[in-house]
Amino acid sequence: MSIQHLIRTTIKALKPYSSARDEFKGLKDNLIFLDANENPFENGVNRYPDPQQQRLKLLLSEMKNVQPEQILLGNGSDEVLDLLIRMFCEPNQDNIIILPPTYGMYEVLADINAVKTIKVNLSASSFQPQLSDILERANEYSKILFLCSPNNPTGNSFEASTIESLLRTFKGIVVIDEAYIDFSNKESWLSQLHNFPNLVITQTLSKAYGMAGIRLGMCFASTEIISTLNKIKAPYNINELTQKKALEGLRKHSALKEQIASILTERSTLAEALDHLPYVEKIFPTDANFIMAKVDDANQRYQQLIEKGVVIRNRTSQPLCENCLRFTIGTNEENRRLVQILKTL
């Protein structure tokens, strides 16, 4: 598949802004920097950050087994998703395809960019993409298909065979949002980047890595796609404090593994507890750090929990999610307290 014909003409012709740190990339010590109109008095953040986050990308490339040139970092995954829409979708002409129930920002970002959203619901029985329906609804202006796997809010992963079929048959970019992949026993699609030029994968440090507060999203794709995204991103989109905190957090391998293991154990325990509650009608399979459950009256149960000091997510207004509540997995103490309260309702 040719990626160039999918990119907006104005983006291909764009001459990107060249920052001071883009023009001089030397890393020698004892240099006097008088090129960026910075405050010269050292305080740790008086200099502009590395616009390409080289140290951070080098560490991520080792962890994810991809080349640094295949990585784009964003101010949260939302910036990455916004850049992808701006790169491929012509305003007031092109469209994206999403599969409700799914992450709500895909549609919001499309609306901001004057891009139409085509919605093809997941199957009601198993929350899986409906391949024939997607291909039937797609048209010549369908530039991006968003697949959230594991999916939010349902928690399930999409069948690999379905995703592969979409990668081979959809005539646009397929973005697989793997925000929750670290909680799943399914393999990431990162290993398939070299097989599918139209494949883009997004991940985040906000979930398993426990760094939601620093707002760092990751995009993995071909060097062709990443180089174009670099043309349109803000020059210094990842600040110095975020880069330092990300490097610090990513190096804590043992602690991260222990936290993920704890969340998975607690997930099983909570699922079992929910299964014994008389007002819980169904617990959906999950590969994420949350559980979606169908109850008798989601609005009532949600309000009861609020009154007892527990905040969960009421998803009853989402397609196919009537009377469904989403429970994020907390600490052992938080989950124990949640179960105690649930038993009193």
N, C-alpha and C positions, 0 to 999 in steps of 0.2 A: 504494500500500500504506500502511495506517495503522500507524505505528510504535508509537503509544501502547498499542494492545492487546497488543503483544508484551512491553512492559516489565512487570516484576513489580509487583504492586499495592503492596507495601510500599515499593518504591523510588519509585514515583510520589508516595506520601504522605509520603515522608521529608523532614524539615526539616534541611538540612545544617548542619554546624557552621560558625560564622562566626568566622574568626580576626581578630586585630587588624589584620593587613594587608589583609584583605578589607573590613573596615569603613571603613578610611581608605586611600584610593587616591591621595592627593595626592603630587605629585612635586616640590614646591617645595623650594628650597634653604634651609638655615639653620633648619629646623624642629627642635624639641626633641621627640624621641619618648619618651614616658613611658607608652605604652599596652600594651606587650607583655611587660612584666616581663623585659626583656633586660638583660644586663650592659652598662652604658653606656660602658665603656672600649673605644675603637676598636681593632680588630686585623684588620679585613677580613672577619671572619665572626661578629662578635658580634651582628649583627642577623639576624632571620629573613629568608629569601629571599622574593622575589616569588612568591606562591602561584599566580599565573597565568602566570609566565614571559613577561611581555609583550614584552620586547625580543627574546627568542629566537623567540617566535612570529611577531613582525613580520618578522624576517629569513627565517624558514622560509616564511612566506606569500608573500614575494617570490620565493623560490627555487622553490617548488612550485606557484605560481599558484593558491592557494586563500586564502580569508579566514581571518584569525586565529581567528575564532569557530568555524572548522571543524577546529581542531587541539586535540588533547589530548596532553600529554607525560607519559610514564611512566618509572618507575625500571626501565629496560629494557622491551622489548616484552612481557615476561612479566607485568608489572604491568598493562599495557593489556589483555592477553588475559584476565587474571583479573577485571578490572573489567567487561569485556564479559559474561563468564559470570555475574557477580553481578548485573548489570543486567537481563539477559533471562531467566535460567534459575531457576526455582523449585526449591529443593533437594528431593530425593526425589520429584520429579515430572517435570521436563523433561529433555530430552536434547540433546546436540550430535552432529553428524555429522562424522567425519574420514575422510580417504582415505589409508590406509596404502599404501606406506611414506611417512611424513610426520614432521613435527617432533613430538617426543615430549611436549612440555609441554602440548599441547592436552588430552590425556587426563589428565595429572597434575593440571592445574588443575581439570578437571571433577571428578575424584575428590575433591580437597580440598573442593570446594563441594557434594559429594553430588549431583552431576549425572551421569546415565548417558551413556555414550559409545556411539554406533552407528558401527561400522566398515564402510566399503564400499571394498574394495581398488581401487586403480587398475588399469587394464587391464594384463595381463601383457606384452603385446607392445610397448606404447609409453608406459606410465606416464601414461595420460590418464584423467580422470574418466569414469566410466561413468554417463552421464546417466540412463538408464532405471532402473538399479539404485538410484541415489541417491533418485530420486523415489518408487520403490517402497518403499524402506526407511523413508523419512520418514513421520512421523505428526503428529498434532495437537500433540504435545509437543516436536517438533523445533524448537528456537528458533534455533540457530546452525549454519551450515555453514562449516567452515574449509577454505579453499583456499590451499595454499602454492605460489606460482608466481612465480619459478622454485622448483621443489620441492626440499626437503631430505629425503632424501639423494640423490635421483636426478639433480638438476641441470636437468631439462627444464622448459620453460614449458608451461602448459596452453593449449589452443586457445581463441582469443578467442570463437569462435562457441559453444563449450561453456559458457564462463563466462557469456556473455550469456544463454544459454538458462536457466541455473541462476538468474541474477538475476531473470529474468522468471517462472519457474515455482516456485521454492522459496518456500514460504510463511513464511519467517523471515528472519533476518539472514544475509547472505553476507559473511564476512570474508576478504579477500584479503591474505595475508601476503606482502608484497613486500620481504622482508629482503635479497634478492639482485638486485633490479631494476636496480641501477646497473651490473651486469655483463652485462646483456642488451640486445639490440637491439630488444626488444619494447617497446611503449609502456606506460607505467604506466596503471592504471585511474583515476588521480586526475582525469583530464579527464572522466570519466563520473559523477562524484559527483552532479551536478545531474540526471542522467537516472534514477538508481536510488536511491530513498530508503532502501532496505534494504542499500545497499552501505557497507561499512566497510573501510578500507585501513590496514594497519600497515606501517611501515618502521622502520629503525633506523640509528643512527650507528655500530653495532658492526662493520659489514662494510666497505663501500667507503670510508666516512669515517674509518676507522682509529681509532675512539674506543671500543672495547669496554670499556675500563677505567672509563669515566665512567658507564656504564649509563644510556643515554638512548634510549627508544623513542618512536615517533611514531604517533599515530592520527589519521586523517583521515575525517571523516564529515559528515553534515548537522549544522546548528547544533542541531537538535532532539536528536540523539543525544549530541553533545558536551556540551550544557548539562546533560543528565542524568548523564553520566559525571562531570562536575565536582562534582555533588552528593555522589557517593560516594567520590571519591578522597581520600587523606589530604591535610590542609590544605597541608602543605609537602613534597610528595612529591619535588620536584626541588631538591636542595640548591644553595647558592650557588656552590660550587666547580664543580659539574657545569654550571651555567648559564654561568659564565664561560668554562670550557674549551670548551663547545660553540660559543659565539659566536666564540671565537678560532679554532677548527678550521674552522668553516663558512666563514669569510672567506678561507681559503687555497685559493681556487678553482683556481689553476694547479697547485699541488702535488697536489691531489686528482685532477685530470684526468690528470696524469702517472702517478700511482700506479695508477689504474684501467687506463690504457693499457698500463702495464708488466705488470700482472696478466693482461690479455687476451692479450698477446704470449706471456708465459710459459705460459699455459694451452694455447695452440696447440702450443708447443714440447714441452711435457710429454706432451700427447696423442699426438703423433707418436712420441715415444720409447717410450711405453707400447705402442703398436701394433706395435713391433718385438720385443717380449719374447715368447718362446715360451710362457710360462705365463699370459699375459694372453689371455683368450678373447674378451672384448668390451669396448669402450669406449663408454660411453653419451653421447649428445649432452648438452651442458651450456650453460646460460645463467648459470651462477653462478661463484664464485671457487673452485670445486673440480671434480674429475673423479671420477666413480664408474666403477670398472672391475671386471669379473668375471674372477677368476683360477681356477687349478686347485684351490687349497686356501687359502682366506682365512685361516684360523687359523694355518696354518704360515707363510705369507708375512708375516702381521702380526708374529708372534713373531720371525722372522728380522730384520725391520726394526728392531724394538725392540732386539734384541741388537747391532745396528750403529748405534744412537743416533738412529733416525728414528721419530717417533711419528705414525702416521696413524690413521684410524678404521676399525675392523672392523665392517661393517654386515651381516654374514652372518646374524645372528639376526632381522633385520627381514623383514617379508613381502615376497616377490618379490625379495629381495636375497641369495639364497644364494650364498656364496663371493664377495661383493662387498666391495671396499675403497674408501674415499673418501680422495682425496688433495687437501688444501687447497693452493692455489697459493702458493708462497713467493717469496722473492727469487730473482734469477738465480743467485746462488751456492748457495742452499739447493736449488734445483731441479736444478742441475748436479750437486751432491753426491748428491742422491736418485737421479738417473739412473745415476750411477756405481755406486752400491750395488745398485740393482735389476739391473744387468747381471751382478753377481757371484752372484746367488742361484741 
